[in-house]
């Protein structure tokens, strides 16, 4: 039990150390703005309609922003 906790904490610490510099990065627009930030479904925010669609796992966090 104690060994599992140590492994989990070690993995969490390594992950945090790797991604820590990314907190200062800006948004990189690799995707087409019409598909991401200018999309009507994204602009409508969270509603029942935004849970559907072709990419439901992608729409939810994008709609929160």
N, CA, C and O atoms as a GROMACS GRO file, in nm:
protein
  260
    1UNK      N    1   0.083  -0.119   0.000
    1UNK     CA    2   0.000   0.000   0.000
    1UNK      C    3   0.087   0.125   0.000
    1UNK      O    4   0.063   0.218  -0.077
    2UNK      N    5   0.186   0.128   0.084
    2UNK     CA    6   0.274   0.244   0.094
    2UNK      C    7   0.356   0.261  -0.033
    2UNK      O    8   0.384   0.373  -0.075
    3UNK      N    9   0.394   0.148  -0.093
    3UNK     CA   10   0.472   0.153  -0.218
    3UNK      C   11   0.387   0.212  -0.331
    3UNK      O   12   0.437   0.290  -0.412
    4UNK      N   13   0.260   0.174  -0.338
    4UNK     CA   14   0.170   0.227  -0.440
    4UNK      C   15   0.154   0.378  -0.426
    4UNK      O   16   0.153   0.450  -0.525
    5UNK      N   17   0.142   0.425  -0.305
    5UNK     CA   18   0.130   0.568  -0.280
    5UNK      C   19   0.256   0.642  -0.324
    5UNK      O   20   0.248   0.748  -0.385
    6UNK      N   21   0.370   0.584  -0.294
    6UNK     CA   22   0.496   0.645  -0.334
    6UNK      C   23   0.508   0.653  -0.487
    6UNK      O   24   0.552   0.754  -0.541
    7UNK      N   25   0.470   0.547  -0.555
    7UNK     CA   26   0.475   0.545  -0.701
    7UNK      C   27   0.380   0.650  -0.759
    7UNK      O   28   0.416   0.722  -0.852
    8UNK      N   29   0.261   0.659  -0.705
    8UNK     CA   30   0.164   0.759  -0.753
    8UNK      C   31   0.215   0.901  -0.731
    8UNK      O   32   0.204   0.985  -0.821
    9UNK      N   33   0.271   0.928  -0.615
    9UNK     CA   34   0.326   1.060  -0.588
    9UNK      C   35   0.445   1.092  -0.678
    9UNK      O   36   0.460   1.206  -0.723
   10UNK      N   37   0.527   0.993  -0.704
   10UNK     CA   38   0.641   1.012  -0.793
   10UNK      C   39   0.595   1.043  -0.935
   10UNK      O   40   0.648   1.134  -0.999
   11UNK      N   41   0.498   0.969  -0.985
   11UNK     CA   42   0.445   0.994  -1.120
   11UNK      C   43   0.378   1.131  -1.129
   11UNK      O   44   0.393   1.202  -1.228
   12UNK      N   45   0.304   1.169  -1.025
   12UNK     CA   46   0.239   1.300  -1.024
   12UNK      C   47   0.344   1.412  -1.021
   12UNK      O   48   0.328   1.513  -1.089
   13UNK      N   49   0.450   1.393  -0.944
   13UNK     CA   50   0.556   1.493  -0.938
   13UNK      C   51   0.631   1.507  -1.070
   13UNK      O   52   0.663   1.619  -1.111
   14UNK      N   53   0.657   1.396  -1.135
   14UNK     CA   54   0.725   1.400  -1.266
   14UNK      C   55   0.636   1.470  -1.368
   14UNK      O   56   0.683   1.554  -1.445
   15UNK      N   57   0.508   1.435  -1.369
   15UNK     CA   58   0.415   1.498  -1.463
   15UNK      C   59   0.406   1.648  -1.438
   15UNK      O   60   0.407   1.727  -1.532
   16UNK      N   61   0.396   1.688  -1.313
   16UNK     CA   62   0.390   1.830  -1.278
   16UNK      C   63   0.518   1.902  -1.321
   16UNK      O   64   0.511   2.013  -1.373
   17UNK      N   65   0.633   1.840  -1.299
   17UNK     CA   66   0.759   1.902  -1.338
   17UNK      C   67   0.771   1.918  -1.489
   17UNK      O   68   0.825   2.018  -1.536
   18UNK      N   69   0.722   1.822  -1.563
   18UNK     CA   70   0.730   1.831  -1.709
   18UNK      C   71   0.639   1.940  -1.764
   18UNK      O   72   0.680   2.015  -1.852
   19UNK      N   73   0.517   1.949  -1.713
   19UNK     CA   74   0.419   2.044  -1.768
   19UNK      C   75   0.417   2.179  -1.698
   19UNK      O   76   0.344   2.268  -1.741
   20UNK      N   77   0.494   2.198  -1.594
   20UNK     CA   78   0.495   2.325  -1.519
   20UNK      C   79   0.527   2.446  -1.608
   20UNK      O   80   0.462   2.549  -1.592
   21UNK      N   81   0.624   2.439  -1.699
   21UNK     CA   82   0.652   2.555  -1.783
   21UNK      C   83   0.537   2.593  -1.877
   21UNK      O   84   0.530   2.707  -1.922
   22UNK      N   85   0.448   2.501  -1.906
   22UNK     CA   86   0.338   2.527  -1.999
   22UNK      C   87   0.236   2.626  -1.943
   22UNK      O   88   0.152   2.676  -2.019
   23UNK      N   89   0.240   2.656  -1.816
   23UNK     CA   90   0.142   2.749  -1.759
   23UNK      C   91   0.161   2.890  -1.813
   23UNK      O   92   0.070   2.972  -1.802
   24UNK      N   93   0.277   2.920  -1.870
   24UNK     CA   94   0.303   3.054  -1.924
   24UNK      C   95   0.284   3.061  -2.075
   24UNK      O   96   0.297   3.168  -2.134
   25UNK      N   97   0.254   2.948  -2.138
   25UNK     CA   98   0.239   2.947  -2.283
   25UNK      C   99   0.106   3.010  -2.323
   25UNK      O  100   0.006   2.997  -2.251
   26UNK      N  101   0.105   3.077  -2.435
   26UNK     CA  102  -0.019   3.130  -2.489
   26UNK      C  103  -0.091   3.025  -2.571
   26UNK      O  104  -0.045   2.912  -2.584
   27UNK      N  105  -0.202   3.065  -2.625
   27UNK     CA  106  -0.279   2.974  -2.710
   27UNK      C  107  -0.212   2.967  -2.846
   27UNK      O  108  -0.177   3.070  -2.904
   28UNK      N  109  -0.195   2.848  -2.897
   28UNK     CA  110  -0.138   2.828  -3.030
   28UNK      C  111  -0.252   2.789  -3.123
   28UNK      O  112  -0.322   2.691  -3.098
   29UNK      N  113  -0.271   2.864  -3.229
   29UNK     CA  114  -0.383   2.843  -3.319
   29UNK      C  115  -0.344   2.751  -3.434
   29UNK      O  116  -0.331   2.796  -3.548
   30UNK      N  117  -0.326   2.622  -3.405
   30UNK     CA  118  -0.301   2.526  -3.510
   30UNK      C  119  -0.430   2.491  -3.584
   30UNK      O  120  -0.429   2.464  -3.704
   31UNK      N  121  -0.539   2.492  -3.511
   31UNK     CA  122  -0.667   2.458  -3.571
   31UNK      C  123  -0.728   2.579  -3.638
   31UNK      O  124  -0.693   2.694  -3.608
   32UNK      N  125  -0.817   2.553  -3.727
   32UNK     CA  126  -0.889   2.659  -3.795
   32UNK      C  127  -0.980   2.731  -3.695
   32UNK      O  128  -1.060   2.666  -3.628
   33UNK      N  129  -0.968   2.864  -3.682
   33UNK     CA  130  -1.053   2.936  -3.586
   33UNK      C  131  -1.202   2.915  -3.610
   33UNK      O  132  -1.281   2.922  -3.515
   34UNK      N  133  -1.243   2.890  -3.734
   34UNK     CA  134  -1.385   2.865  -3.759
   34UNK      C  135  -1.430   2.734  -3.696
   34UNK      O  136  -1.549   2.716  -3.669
   35UNK      N  137  -1.338   2.644  -3.671
   35UNK     CA  138  -1.372   2.516  -3.609
   35UNK      C  139  -1.362   2.524  -3.457
   35UNK      O  140  -1.427   2.446  -3.388
   36UNK      N  141  -1.284   2.615  -3.406
   36UNK     CA  142  -1.262   2.621  -3.261
   36UNK      C  143  -1.327   2.744  -3.199
   36UNK      O  144  -1.440   2.735  -3.151
   37UNK      N  145  -1.261   2.857  -3.199
   37UNK     CA  146  -1.308   2.974  -3.125
   37UNK      C  147  -1.422   3.049  -3.192
   37UNK      O  148  -1.498   3.119  -3.125
   38UNK      N  149  -1.437   3.035  -3.322
   38UNK     CA  150  -1.544   3.105  -3.394
   38UNK      C  151  -1.663   3.015  -3.424
   38UNK      O  152  -1.753   3.055  -3.497
   39UNK      N  153  -1.664   2.895  -3.370
   39UNK     CA  154  -1.771   2.799  -3.395
   39UNK      C  155  -1.897   2.841  -3.319
   39UNK      O  156  -1.890   2.878  -3.202
   40UNK      N  157  -2.011   2.835  -3.386
   40UNK     CA  158  -2.137   2.877  -3.324
   40UNK      C  159  -2.173   2.791  -3.204
   40UNK      O  160  -2.224   2.843  -3.105
   41UNK      N  161  -2.145   2.661  -3.210
   41UNK     CA  162  -2.178   2.574  -3.097
   41UNK      C  163  -2.090   2.606  -2.977
   41UNK      O  164  -2.135   2.601  -2.863
   42UNK      N  165  -1.964   2.639  -3.002
   42UNK     CA  166  -1.873   2.675  -2.893
   42UNK      C  167  -1.914   2.808  -2.832
   42UNK      O  168  -1.913   2.824  -2.710
   43UNK      N  169  -1.950   2.904  -2.917
   43UNK     CA  170  -1.990   3.036  -2.867
   43UNK      C  171  -2.120   3.032  -2.787
   43UNK      O  172  -2.143   3.118  -2.702
   44UNK      N  173  -2.205   2.932  -2.813
   44UNK     CA  174  -2.333   2.924  -2.741
   44UNK      C  175  -2.314   2.880  -2.597
   44UNK      O  176  -2.407   2.891  -2.517
   45UNK      N  177  -2.195   2.829  -2.562
   45UNK     CA  178  -2.168   2.787  -2.426
   45UNK      C  179  -2.225   2.649  -2.397
   45UNK      O  180  -2.255   2.573  -2.488
   46UNK      N  181  -2.239   2.618  -2.270
   46UNK     CA  182  -2.292   2.488  -2.232
   46UNK      C  183  -2.443   2.490  -2.234
   46UNK      O  184  -2.507   2.572  -2.168
   47UNK      N  185  -2.500   2.400  -2.310
   47UNK     CA  186  -2.644   2.378  -2.313
   47UNK      C  187  -2.668   2.235  -2.357
   47UNK      O  188  -2.573   2.162  -2.383
   48UNK      N  189  -2.794   2.194  -2.365
   48UNK     CA  190  -2.824   2.055  -2.402
   48UNK      C  191  -2.777   2.023  -2.542
   48UNK      O  192  -2.735   1.911  -2.570
   49UNK      N  193  -2.783   2.120  -2.631
   49UNK     CA  194  -2.741   2.096  -2.769
   49UNK      C  195  -2.590   2.075  -2.780
   49UNK      O  196  -2.544   2.002  -2.868
   50UNK      N  197  -2.514   2.138  -2.694
   50UNK     CA  198  -2.368   2.125  -2.702
   50UNK      C  199  -2.316   1.990  -2.655
   50UNK      O  200  -2.200   1.958  -2.678
   51UNK      N  201  -2.400   1.908  -2.591
   51UNK     CA  202  -2.358   1.775  -2.550
   51UNK      C  203  -2.361   1.677  -2.666
   51UNK      O  204  -2.300   1.570  -2.657
   52UNK      N  205  -2.431   1.709  -2.773
   52UNK     CA  206  -2.438   1.621  -2.890
   52UNK      C  207  -2.329   1.658  -2.989
   52UNK      O  208  -2.233   1.727  -2.955
   53UNK      N  209  -2.345   1.611  -3.111
   53UNK     CA  210  -2.249   1.646  -3.215
   53UNK      C  211  -2.151   1.535  -3.243
   53UNK      O  212  -2.158   1.426  -3.186
   54UNK      N  213  -2.062   1.565  -3.331
   54UNK     CA  214  -1.969   1.463  -3.378
   54UNK      C  215  -1.857   1.436  -3.278
   54UNK      O  216  -1.810   1.323  -3.269
   55UNK      N  217  -1.814   1.537  -3.206
   55UNK     CA  218  -1.703   1.522  -3.112
   55UNK      C  219  -1.748   1.561  -2.971
   55UNK      O  220  -1.704   1.664  -2.920
   56UNK      N  221  -1.834   1.482  -2.907
   56UNK     CA  222  -1.886   1.523  -2.776
   56UNK      C  223  -1.778   1.538  -2.669
   56UNK      O  224  -1.793   1.620  -2.579
   57UNK      N  225  -1.671   1.460  -2.676
   57UNK     CA  226  -1.566   1.472  -2.576
   57UNK      C  227  -1.489   1.602  -2.595
   57UNK      O  228  -1.429   1.653  -2.499
   58UNK      N  229  -1.489   1.657  -2.714
   58UNK     CA  230  -1.418   1.782  -2.741
   58UNK      C  231  -1.506   1.902  -2.715
   58UNK      O  232  -1.457   2.005  -2.668
   59UNK      N  233  -1.637   1.892  -2.744
   59UNK     CA  234  -1.726   2.007  -2.730
   59UNK      C  235  -1.741   2.050  -2.586
   59UNK      O  236  -1.748   2.170  -2.559
   60UNK      N  237  -1.747   1.957  -2.493
   60UNK     CA  238  -1.773   1.992  -2.355
   60UNK      C  239  -1.668   2.084  -2.294
   60UNK      O  240  -1.705   2.190  -2.243
   61UNK      N  241  -1.538   2.050  -2.296
   61UNK     CA  242  -1.441   2.143  -2.238
   61UNK      C  243  -1.425   2.271  -2.317
   61UNK      O  244  -1.393   2.375  -2.260
   62UNK      N  245  -1.448   2.265  -2.448
   62UNK     CA  246  -1.437   2.387  -2.529
   62UNK      C  247  -1.554   2.480  -2.498
   62UNK      O  248  -1.537   2.602  -2.497
   63UNK      N  249  -1.671   2.424  -2.473
   63UNK     CA  250  -1.786   2.505  -2.440
   63UNK      C  251  -1.775   2.571  -2.303
   63UNK      O  252  -1.835   2.676  -2.279
   64UNK      N  253  -1.699   2.511  -2.214
   64UNK     CA  254  -1.680   2.570  -2.080
   64UNK      C  255  -1.598   2.697  -2.089
   64UNK      O  256  -1.624   2.793  -2.017
   65UNK      N  257  -1.499   2.698  -2.179
   65UNK     CA  258  -1.415   2.816  -2.194
   65UNK      C  259  -1.497   2.928  -2.246
   65UNK      O  260  -1.445   3.038  -2.265
   0.00000   0.00000   0.00000
